[in-house]
Amino acid sequence: MSNAIEFIISASTWVVPVLFAVTLHEAAHGFAAKLFGDDTAQRLGRLSLNPIRHIDPVGTILIPALLLITAAPFLFGYAKPVPVAFHRLHPQRLGVIGVAVAGPLTNVLLAIVSILLLVGLPSFSPAVNDWLGTMLNQSIWLNCILAVFNMLPIPPLDGGRVLTAISPLPIARVLARMEKTGMIILIGLVFLLPYVTSKLGIYLPIFQWLVIEPANALVHFLAAIFA
């Protein structure tokens, strides 16, 4: 088997889970918003399970591709955020919370489904079983990483929106203003700061502490229940 074919087969064990994870994550936000009274996503055609409607050129294609090419120990990606008119949600605070947690909760459910499928995997050919087993294991890890990452309490992540919704008004206003700058702060904290400190001989695996270790705990917790 040529190296190109081996790479495609190996990459597909990540690509398939990424497409399912980010597509259903964003669609879940839209369905939750409609449940709480906002049909913006529906009117813009984003209440869809078609991955093409949710693909972000950078987050869904470029970043995962670079991580695959560089043989990173994990894969990460994101889709185009589903548009939500938060002022139309009713009741508003509960609506904001419901819309926010719908995405990470969907990732947890996908991880559970992947565990159940892995446990009940029928006997195919060794090559097919190896591919399916690898893909399902990747799906479990990827969805748990996405669930944990998105629940970090920094706007515009889902956890940040939950924190905004439950905070007193003065704090909520400050958090709301972070919607446009929060991702820059997050990238600086999680990726740039460890890179800079590593050049100074200081090891700060912030992404490992905030995301990978909690995701690992979540994987083991779900496996203990459903495996």
Residue pairs with C-beta under 8 A, 6 or more apart in sequence:
9 131
11 68
12 131
12 135
13 131
13 134
13 135
13 138
14 64
14 68
14 75
14 138
14 142
15 64
16 135
16 139
17 114
17 135
17 138
17 139
17 142
17 143
18 60
18 64
18 75
18 77
18 142
19 51
19 60
20 110
20 139
21 77
21 107
21 110
21 139
21 142
21 143
21 146
22 51
22 54
22 59
22 60
22 77
22 78
22 79
22 146
23 49
23 50
23 51
23 54
23 79
24 49
24 106
24 107
24 110
25 79
25 103
25 104
25 106
25 107
25 146
25 150
26 46
26 54
26 79
26 80
26 81
26 82
26 103
27 46
27 47
27 48
27 49
27 54
27 82
27 106
28 102
28 103
28 105
28 106
29 41
29 81
29 82
29 84
29 99
29 100
29 102
29 103
30 41
30 42
30 46
30 47
30 82
30 84
31 41
31 47
31 102
32 98
32 99
32 102
33 39
33 40
33 41
33 82
33 84
33 85
33 89
33 95
33 99
34 41
34 42
34 47
35 98
36 89
36 90
36 91
36 94
36 95
36 98
36 99
37 88
37 89
37 90
37 95
38 84
38 85
38 86
38 88
38 89
38 95
40 83
40 84
40 85
40 88
41 47
41 82
41 83
41 84
44 83
45 53
46 53
46 54
46 82
46 83
48 54
51 60
54 60
54 79
54 80
54 82
55 61
55 79
55 80
56 78
56 79
56 80
59 77
59 78
59 79
59 80
60 77
60 78
60 79
63 76
63 77
63 78
64 75
64 76
64 77
67 74
67 75
67 76
68 75
74 141
74 142
74 145
74 212
75 138
75 142
76 145
76 146
76 149
81 156
84 99
86 92
86 95
86 96
86 99
89 95
89 96
89 98
89 99
93 165
93 166
94 165
96 161
96 162
96 164
96 165
97 161
97 162
97 165
97 166
99 161
100 158
100 159
100 161
100 162
100 165
101 151
101 158
101 162
103 150
103 158
104 146
104 147
104 148
104 150
104 151
104 158
104 159
105 147
107 143
107 144
107 146
107 147
107 150
108 143
108 144
108 147
108 218
108 222
110 139
110 143
111 139
111 140
111 143
111 144
111 147
111 218
111 219
111 222
112 222
112 226
114 136
114 137
114 139
114 140
114 143
115 136
115 140
115 222
115 223
115 226
115 227
116 226
117 136
118 133
118 136
118 137
118 140
118 227
119 226
119 227
121 129
121 132
121 133
121 136
123 129
124 132
140 219
140 222
140 223
141 215
141 219
144 215
144 216
144 218
144 219
144 222
145 211
145 212
145 215
147 215
147 218
148 210
148 211
148 214
148 215
148 218
149 157
149 211
149 215
150 157
150 158
150 159
151 157
151 158
151 159
151 162
152 159
152 160
152 186
152 210
152 211
153 159
153 160
153 162
153 163
154 160
154 178
154 182
154 185
154 186
155 161
155 163
155 164
155 175
155 176
155 178
155 179
155 182
156 178
156 179
156 180
156 182
156 183
157 182
157 186
160 175
160 178
160 182
163 175
164 172
164 175
164 176
165 172
167 175
178 185
189 206
190 206
190 207
190 210
190 211
191 207
193 204
193 206
194 203
194 204
194 205
194 206
194 207
197 203
197 204
198 204
